[in-house]
């Protein structure tokens, strides 16, 4: 695994955790604006993490010689 792929995995994990944290913060009562913002940012951060994870996995598989 190269350094760039490791960094991609780390950033993917970070964004996935941030997104999950924002969505879990919705369990507490909040204003409509806060719920809207946390939901939107949480879903976008989790999506970014998942897509980055898929990209890093593809790069890892392509970089390994069979």
HELIX and SHEET records of a PDB file:
HELIX    1   1 UNK A    3  UNK A   24  1                                  22    
HELIX    2   2 UNK A   25  UNK A   27  5                                   3    
HELIX    3   3 UNK A   32  UNK A   63  1                                  32    
END                                                                             
